[in-house]
Amino acid sequence: MVYKCGIVGLPNVGKSALFNTITRLNIPSKNFPFCTIEPNIGIVSVPDNRLKKIAVCVSTKNIVHSCITLIDIAGLVKGASKGEGLGNKFLKKIRECNAILHVVRCFINNKITHVYNNVNPLRDIDIINTELLLSDLDLCEKIFKKKSIQKNMSDVHYSIFLNLMKRCIHQLQSGLFLKDLDFLEEELKILQQYQFLTLKPMIYIFNMTKDMCCNIDINELNKDKNVNLSTSIPVVLHYKYSINNNYVNVLSTQKNCLFFFDVDFNKFIRHLCNSLFLKTFFTAGPKEVKSWIFKAEKTAVQAAKLIHTDFSKGFIRAQVISYVDFIKYRNLIKIKQLGKMRSEGKQYIVQDGDIINFLFNI
C-alpha cells in the first residue's frame, strides 16, 4: 500500500506550487480560483540513507525506496460541505487519502488574488477546518439515521455502534475533530471504514515569505482547538528575504517544526514522514534491498500484509535483525551465532529500522 497525502487549502494558497516543487512536475498553477479541477497525482520516493549501507552488506546494487503519493486537490471554499465550488467532489477525494496536508497562505502579494480579497491565515484555517468538520457531521448523522432503523445487528454490537456515533456527533457539534477523542481499537476499526476527514492526521504547511510581511497573532493561533503547531511545516515558495518576524521565531521552537526555504525535497519528505509518525522497516537479500513505510505500532502480521496478502495469510514467523546490529556485524552467520536474529510472532510490534525476513505458508 502506498501512503496517500492530500494537499488541501483555499484557492491560490500555493498547493500546486508545493506539489510541483516536491514532485518536480509542472502542473498548471494559475492566478485564479479553481485552476485545479481534477486532482493532480505525483509519486515521490522516501529518501533513506540506511538503504545503501544495507545494500553493501548483502552485496546488491538494487535499491528500492518506499513511496508516498501526493494528491493536489482543488481549492475548498466556505460552503464546500454543501457543494459550493464543487466541494462535495473535492471532499470525496480527500476521504481517499491517509493524511491531509493543509496549506495556509501567509504571504502578501497583490499580484496573486485571494478568494476572500485579503490574507488572513486564522480565518482561512477556520474555513477549511469547518468544512471538513461539517462534512463529517453530515456523514455521521446519515450513518446514525440509517443504522438506528436497522434491526439486523446483534443487540450488543447495535448498542455499541449507535453509542459510538452519538459520541462522534456530539464531538463534531462541539466544533472538535474526531481525532481528539480517545477510541478503543474496535471502535477505530468501525470508524475507519467511513474515511472520516477529521480522523485523519493533518499537517499544516505555512506558505510564507522569508521576511514574513503578514503578521499572525501566535496566541490566537494557539487558541484554535483544532490546530496543533507541533505538526506544522513552514515553507517558502515565493521570496528570498531575511527572517525577521515573531511568528517565525515562535514556530521555529515548536517540536517537529523546520523551515524549508525553496523546499529541500529530501528534508521535507523525511520531516513529513516523521510528523505523520511513519516508520520504516527493510527487506534485504541479494536480489534487492527495499524500504517499507508503516504507521507506528503495526504488528508483524500487519507489516507482512504491506508486502503481500499471502505473507499475512500464511504467516509463520518473522526473523528480525535491528539495523544497528546488521550494520555492526554485517555477516548473517555471525549475527545468528551472536543471537542477534530474533524469531518473532504475529503480535510483535515492528520497530523503525527492523530488517525482516517473513516466513509463511502459501
N, C-alpha and C positions, 0 to 999 in steps of 0.2 A: 504494500500500500504506500503510495506517495502522499506525503503530508501536504494538504492544501491550505494556503493562506489567501484570504480575500482582502483586497485593498479597497477600503470604502472611505467616504467623506462627502462633503458638499461638492458641487461642480467647481472647477478651477482652483483647487487647493494644492494640486501637484501630484495627484495619484498616478497619472500616466507618465509624468516626468520621472517619478520614483521607479515605476515599473520599467521604463526604458533604461534607466541608469543601472538597475540591478541585473536585468535580463540581457542588457546590451542589444536590445531590439530597437526598432524605430517606428513604433505605432503612433498614429496621429495624436498630437497634443495641442489643441487649438484654443484660442482665447474666446470661447463662447460655451455656455452651459450645454451639457449632454452631447459633447463631441464624441464620447464613447457610448455607443448604444449596445452592441453585442460585446460581451466581456472578452478582453484580450488575455491569452494564456501563455505563460512562459515557464519553462522548467529550468531550474538552476541547481547545480551541484553544491553540496555542502562541503566546504574545504576542511580537511583534517590531516595535519602533518604526521599523525601516527601511522597512516596507511603506508607511506614509503618505508618507514622503519620496519613494519611488519613484513612488507614485501621482500625486503633484503633477507630477513630471517628464513623465509620459506622459498627463496630463490625463484621469484616470479616477477615479471615485468608488467603483468596485467593487474591494473588497479582500477576498481570501480567505486566511485563515490556515491553515497546516498543522495537523493534529490528532494527538492521542495518545489511544488507547483505554486506559482504566484498568479492570481487572477485579478486583473484590473477591471473592477466593476463600475459601471456608470454612476455618476453623482446622485446622491439621495437629496431630497428637499423635504421641507416641512409638509406633512400630509402623505408621505411615501407609503405609510402603512394603510392608507385609504386609497392608494392608487395614483397619487399625484406624481407627475414626472415619470410615468411608467414604473412607479415604486414597487408594486407587487412583483413585477417581473425581476427587478433587481434584487429584492429581498430574498426571493427564491434562490437566486444564485449564491447569496451569502450563506444560506442554510446548508448548502452542499459543501461548505468549507469547514476545515477543522479549527481554524483560528481566524481572527479578524485583525487586520492592520488598519487602524483608524487614523487617516491623515488629516491633520489640523493645520490650516493656514495661519501663520503668524507674521508673515512678511507683508509690507505695504508696497504696492506698485500700481500706480494709477493707470498703467497701460494694460494691466491684467484685471478684467472685470471681476467683481464679486457678486454672486447671485442675490445677495441682500444689500448690496451697494456700499457696505463698509466692513472693514476687518474687525471681527470681534470673536476671538477664539473660544471664550467661555460660552457665548451664545451658540456658536457653531457646534461645539462638543455636545451641548444640551439638545440641540435639534436632532442630531444623528442618534444619540443615545435614547431619546424619547421615542423616535420612530422604531428603533429596534425593540424597545420595551413594549410599545403599543401593539406591534405585530405579534409578539409573544403572548400578550394578554388576550388578544383576539383568538389566537390559536388555542390557548388554554381553555377559554370559555367554550369554544366549539367542541373541544375534546370532552370536557366535563358534561356538556349538554347531551352529547351523543352517547357517552358511556352510562350516564345516570339513568337512561331509559332502557338499557340493556340488562337482561337478567340471566345471561348465559355464562357469566363468570362465577367461580366459586364464591361463597359468601365472604371468606377471609380475604381473598385477592380483590374482590369487588370493593370491599371497605377500604383496603389499603390504597387502592388506585384512586378512589374518589377523595380520600383524605389528602393524598399527595397533591392532587390537582387543586384542591381548596387552598393548601399551603402556597402553591405557586401563584394562584390568582391573587391571594392576599399580599404576597410579596411584590408582585408587579403593580397592583393597585396602589401600593405604598411608594411607588417610584423607585424600586430597588431591583437590581439584576438578580436572576436566579442563581448565578454562580456564587453569590454571597450567602446562600443558605447552606447548611450542613445536611447532606443527604447520605443515607445508607447506600451501600453498594448495590443492593437490589432496587432501590429507588432510582439510582442513576441509570441503571440498565433500562428501566421503563422510560425515563425521560429522554435518553439519548436517541431512541428510535424516532422521536419527533423533531430532532435537529433544532432545538430552541436556540435562538440567536444570543440571548443574554446568558446562556450557559457556556458559551464558547469563550476561550481565553482571548483577551483583547490587548493589543499593544498600541499605544499612542505614538504616532510619528509626527513630531512638531516640525513643520517646514518653516524654517526661519532664515533670516539673513545673518551674516556674521556680526553686524552691528546691532541687530535686533531693534529696528526702528519702531516696532509695535510693542507697546508696553502692556504687560499682563500682570494682573494682581495675583501673585502666587498664593496669597492667603485665601482668596476666593476660589481658586482652583482646588486647593486642598479641602475646601468645604464640600465640594461636589462628591456626594456619597458613592457615585459610580465611577469616579476617576481614581486610578491608582498610579501615582507618579513613579513608583518603583518599576513599573513596566512601561517605560516611555523611552523613545529614541529621538532626540533632536537631530535633524538633518539640515543641511544647507544645499539647496538646489539652484540658488539664484545669484547671490552676490558674493564678493570677496572683500570683506572689511574686517577690522579688528573687533574682538569681542569686548563689549562694554555694556552690560545690562544685568540688572539684579536677577531677572528671570533665568538667564543663562547660568549665573553663579549658583542659584538655588538648585536648578536641575542637575548641575554637574556633581552635586553632593549626594544625589539620590542613588540608591542601590540599583545595580544593573543598568546604569544610565551612562551612555557615552556620546561623544559628538562625532558626526560623520560629515566633514566638510568635503563637498564634491563626492560624497558617498564612497567610501572604501568598500568594495564588494565583499572581500573575504571577512573583514571585521563585522560588517553589517549582518551577513548571513549567520556567522557564529553567534553574534550577540542576540540575534533574533531567536535562534535555537535555544540559547540559554534562558532568555526571557520567557519562552514557552515551555521551559522545563523539559526539553527534549534531550535525551541521552543517546549514546552510540555504543553498539556492540559490533564485533567484527567476525567474519568467517574468513578463514585463511587456509590456503593449500597451494600446491604447485601450479594449479591452473589459474587461480586468481585470488586476490585479496579484495574483500568488499566490506564497506561500512553500511550499517543499518541504523537509522534513527528511530527512536521509540519514545513514547511517553513514560516518564518515570514511574516506578512501581509495577512495571509489567513482569509477569511470571515467565518462566522458561517456556512453557507451552504456548503462551500468548506471543512471545518473541518468535518461536518456531513458525507460527502461522504467518508472520510477516514475510517469511521466505517462501513458504508454500503450504497450502492447507493440508497436504499429505503429511507434512512434518508434524503438525499438531495432532492430526487424527491418529497417526500411528506412533506417537511419541513414546519412547522408551526411557531415555535419559539424556542429559546434556553433559558433555565433557567441557569443563570450563577452566580457562587459564587467564589470570589477570594480565593486563597489558604490561604492567611493571615487571612481572616475573618472566613474561615471554621475551621481552627485550633484554632483560638481565642475563638470562641463561641461554637463549637463542636456540638451543638444541632440544628437540622434543623428547629424546630418550632421557636426557639429564633432567628435564622438567618432571618427567614421570617418576624417575628414581628419587627425586627430592620431595615427592608428594605435592608438587605444585599444580598438578592437574586434578581437579575435583570432579566427582561424579554427582550431579545434582538432579533432583526430580522435578515434577511438573510445577510445584509451588515455589521453586527457587525464584527470588527476586533478582532479576538481571541488573548488574551494576554497569555504570559507564566504563568503557574500556575492556569489558569482558571479551575474550576471544573464545568462541563457542563452536563446538562440533556436535550437531544434533544426531542422535541415534534413533532410528524409527523403523517400524514395520510398514510395508505398503499393503 
